[in-house]
């Protein structure tokens, strides 16, 4: 935000990056509308001053916002735009991330076979790039839970937690998903995971996410 006060002195592509990064911080903290607004501002700048990779990243963020808003139609549209721009720049990380988002959309729509195929494709691509991140395991855990495999979901999420100690926002998100996957089989463990997520989000100064985690903990019998 401080950078944006110097907007007149910042070259356009760098300004786009400021908007895009701010948007990501905001939506990851639970401020979905503000996050989307900043990503839209970044896209408007990148259309004239950015590269396809920049546009792929910004559209990926928009897709993530729409997933959190449960708007699968707009999430799919944003995801496909992100993938299209990633192809133009051979931005392989963007292509892999697009497959992860596709997997979740398929899973939410009840198409388990397509969800599984997209998830496996994403992990193959990330493996080829030597990328292993907690966020990928959060997606995987959520996708396989949605298609009915809670045990596999738990394994994915526990793996994500094991590599995310230095990334507290990702760590908290993984705890939230693990709470959801444990809710029916281990409500005590699930409540503990949700409470841990609340604690981490609060330490990260993400009150909306902290509140949501607290509500999740209370909802677990």
C-alpha positions as CSV (number, residue, x, y, z in Angstrom):
1,X,0.0,0.0,0.0
2,X,2.9,2.3,0.7
3,X,4.3,1.6,-2.8
4,X,0.9,2.5,-4.3
5,X,1.2,6.0,-2.8
6,X,4.2,6.4,-5.1
7,X,2.3,5.2,-8.1
8,X,3.2,8.2,-10.3
9,X,6.9,7.3,-9.9
10,X,6.7,3.5,-10.5
11,X,7.0,2.0,-14.0
12,X,3.9,0.2,-15.1
13,X,5.0,-3.4,-15.0
14,X,6.3,-3.0,-11.4
15,X,3.1,-1.2,-10.5
16,X,1.2,-4.2,-11.8
17,X,3.3,-6.5,-9.6
18,X,2.5,-4.3,-6.5
19,X,-1.2,-4.6,-7.2
20,X,-1.0,-8.3,-7.9
21,X,1.0,-9.1,-4.8
22,X,-1.2,-6.9,-2.6
23,X,-4.3,-8.7,-4.0
24,X,-2.8,-12.0,-3.1
25,X,-2.0,-11.0,0.4
26,X,-5.5,-9.6,0.9
27,X,-7.5,-12.6,-0.4
28,X,-5.2,-15.0,1.4
29,X,-6.1,-13.1,4.5
30,X,-9.8,-13.5,3.8
31,X,-10.4,-10.1,2.2
32,X,-11.8,-11.6,-1.0
33,X,-13.4,-8.5,-2.6
34,X,-10.3,-6.3,-1.9
35,X,-8.1,-9.0,-3.2
36,X,-10.0,-9.4,-6.4
37,X,-10.1,-5.6,-7.0
38,X,-6.3,-5.4,-6.8
39,X,-5.9,-8.4,-9.1
40,X,-8.2,-6.7,-11.6
41,X,-6.1,-3.5,-11.4
42,X,-3.0,-5.6,-12.0
43,X,-4.6,-7.3,-15.1
44,X,-5.6,-3.9,-16.5
45,X,-1.9,-2.7,-16.3
46,X,-0.5,-6.0,-17.5
47,X,-2.7,-6.0,-20.6
48,X,-0.5,-3.1,-21.9
49,X,2.7,-3.4,-20.0
50,X,3.1,-6.9,-18.8
51,X,4.1,-10.3,-20.1
52,X,1.8,-13.4,-20.5
53,X,3.4,-14.9,-17.4
54,X,2.3,-11.8,-15.4
55,X,-1.3,-12.2,-16.7
56,X,-1.3,-15.9,-16.0
57,X,-0.3,-15.2,-12.3
58,X,-3.0,-12.5,-11.9
59,X,-5.7,-14.6,-13.5
60,X,-4.7,-17.5,-11.3
61,X,-5.2,-15.3,-8.2
62,X,-8.6,-14.3,-9.5
63,X,-9.5,-18.0,-9.9
64,X,-8.5,-18.7,-6.4
65,X,-10.7,-15.9,-5.2
66,X,-13.7,-17.3,-7.1
67,X,-13.1,-20.7,-5.6
68,X,-13.3,-19.2,-2.1
69,X,-16.5,-17.4,-3.2
70,X,-17.9,-20.7,-4.5
71,X,-18.4,-19.2,-8.0
72,X,-17.3,-22.2,-10.0
73,X,-18.2,-20.7,-13.4
74,X,-16.1,-17.6,-12.9
75,X,-13.3,-19.7,-11.3
76,X,-13.2,-21.9,-14.4
77,X,-13.1,-18.8,-16.7
78,X,-10.3,-17.2,-14.8
79,X,-8.4,-20.5,-14.6
80,X,-8.6,-21.1,-18.4
81,X,-7.4,-17.5,-19.0
82,X,-4.5,-18.2,-16.6
83,X,-3.6,-21.4,-18.5
84,X,-3.9,-19.7,-21.9
85,X,-1.4,-17.0,-20.9
86,X,0.9,-19.5,-19.3
87,X,1.1,-21.4,-22.6
88,X,2.0,-18.3,-24.4
89,X,5.1,-17.8,-22.2
90,X,5.8,-21.5,-21.6
91,X,5.2,-20.7,-17.9
92,X,5.2,-24.2,-16.6
93,X,4.4,-23.4,-13.0
94,X,1.3,-21.6,-14.2
95,X,0.2,-24.6,-16.2
96,X,0.6,-26.9,-13.2
97,X,-1.3,-24.5,-11.0
98,X,-4.1,-24.3,-13.5
99,X,-4.4,-28.1,-13.4
100,X,-4.7,-28.0,-9.6
101,X,-7.5,-25.4,-9.9
102,X,-9.2,-27.5,-12.6
103,X,-9.0,-30.5,-10.3
104,X,-10.9,-28.7,-7.5
105,X,-13.6,-27.4,-9.8
106,X,-14.1,-30.9,-11.2
107,X,-14.3,-32.3,-7.7
108,X,-16.8,-29.7,-6.6
109,X,-18.9,-30.5,-9.6
110,X,-18.9,-34.2,-8.7
111,X,-16.7,-35.3,-11.6
112,X,-14.3,-37.6,-9.7
113,X,-12.5,-39.1,-12.6
114,X,-11.7,-35.7,-14.2
115,X,-10.7,-34.3,-10.8
116,X,-8.3,-37.2,-10.2
117,X,-6.8,-36.9,-13.7
118,X,-6.2,-33.2,-13.3
119,X,-4.7,-33.6,-9.9
120,X,-2.3,-36.3,-11.1
121,X,-1.4,-34.1,-14.1
122,X,-0.6,-31.2,-11.8
123,X,1.6,-33.2,-9.5
124,X,3.5,-34.7,-12.4
125,X,4.2,-31.2,-13.7
126,X,5.2,-29.9,-10.3
127,X,7.5,-32.9,-9.8
128,X,9.1,-32.2,-13.2
129,X,9.8,-28.7,-12.0
130,X,11.1,-29.9,-8.6
131,X,8.4,-27.8,-6.9
132,X,6.9,-29.2,-3.6
133,X,4.8,-26.7,-1.6
134,X,2.2,-26.9,1.1
135,X,-0.4,-25.2,-1.1
136,X,-0.3,-28.0,-3.6
137,X,-1.0,-30.5,-0.8
138,X,-3.8,-28.4,0.5
139,X,-5.4,-28.5,-2.9
140,X,-4.8,-32.3,-3.1
141,X,-6.2,-32.9,0.3
142,X,-9.3,-31.0,-0.5
143,X,-9.8,-32.5,-3.9
144,X,-9.6,-36.1,-2.7
145,X,-11.8,-35.4,0.3
146,X,-14.5,-34.0,-2.1
147,X,-14.4,-37.1,-4.3
148,X,-14.8,-39.3,-1.2
149,X,-11.3,-40.5,-0.1
150,X,-10.7,-39.1,3.4
151,X,-7.8,-41.3,4.2
152,X,-5.9,-40.2,1.2
153,X,-6.8,-36.6,2.0
154,X,-5.3,-36.9,5.4
155,X,-2.1,-38.3,4.0
156,X,-1.8,-35.4,1.6
157,X,-2.5,-32.8,4.2
158,X,-0.1,-34.3,6.8
159,X,2.6,-34.3,4.1
160,X,1.9,-30.7,3.4
161,X,2.1,-29.8,7.1
162,X,5.4,-31.6,7.4
163,X,7.0,-29.2,4.8
164,X,5.3,-25.9,5.7
165,X,6.7,-24.9,9.0
166,X,8.4,-21.8,7.5
167,X,5.2,-20.7,5.7
168,X,2.6,-20.1,8.4
169,X,-0.3,-19.0,6.2
170,X,0.0,-22.2,4.2
171,X,0.4,-24.2,7.4
172,X,-2.8,-22.7,8.8
173,X,-4.7,-23.5,5.6
174,X,-3.5,-27.1,5.7
175,X,-4.7,-27.4,9.3
176,X,-8.1,-26.1,8.3
177,X,-8.4,-28.8,5.6
178,X,-7.1,-31.5,7.9
179,X,-9.8,-30.5,10.4
180,X,-12.4,-31.0,7.7
181,X,-11.0,-34.3,6.7
182,X,-10.9,-35.6,10.3
183,X,-14.3,-34.2,11.3
184,X,-16.2,-37.5,11.0
185,X,-13.6,-40.0,12.0
186,X,-11.7,-38.1,14.7
187,X,-13.7,-35.0,16.0
188,X,-11.3,-34.4,18.9
189,X,-8.3,-34.3,16.5
190,X,-10.3,-32.2,14.0
191,X,-11.2,-29.6,16.7
192,X,-7.5,-29.5,17.7
193,X,-6.5,-28.9,14.0
194,X,-9.1,-26.1,13.7
195,X,-8.0,-24.5,16.9
196,X,-4.3,-24.6,15.8
197,X,-5.3,-23.0,12.5
198,X,-7.1,-20.2,14.4
199,X,-3.9,-19.6,16.5
200,X,-1.7,-19.5,13.4
201,X,-4.0,-17.2,11.5
202,X,-4.2,-14.8,14.5
203,X,-0.4,-14.7,14.7
204,X,-0.3,-13.9,11.0
205,X,-2.7,-10.9,11.5
206,X,-5.4,-12.5,9.4
207,X,-8.5,-12.0,11.6
208,X,-11.1,-13.1,9.1
209,X,-9.3,-16.4,8.5
210,X,-8.8,-16.8,12.3
211,X,-12.5,-16.1,12.9
212,X,-13.5,-18.7,10.2
213,X,-11.2,-21.3,11.8
214,X,-12.7,-20.6,15.2
215,X,-16.2,-21.1,13.8
216,X,-15.1,-24.4,12.2
217,X,-13.7,-25.6,15.6
218,X,-17.1,-24.7,17.3
219,X,-19.0,-26.6,14.6
220,X,-17.2,-29.9,15.2
221,X,-19.1,-32.1,17.6
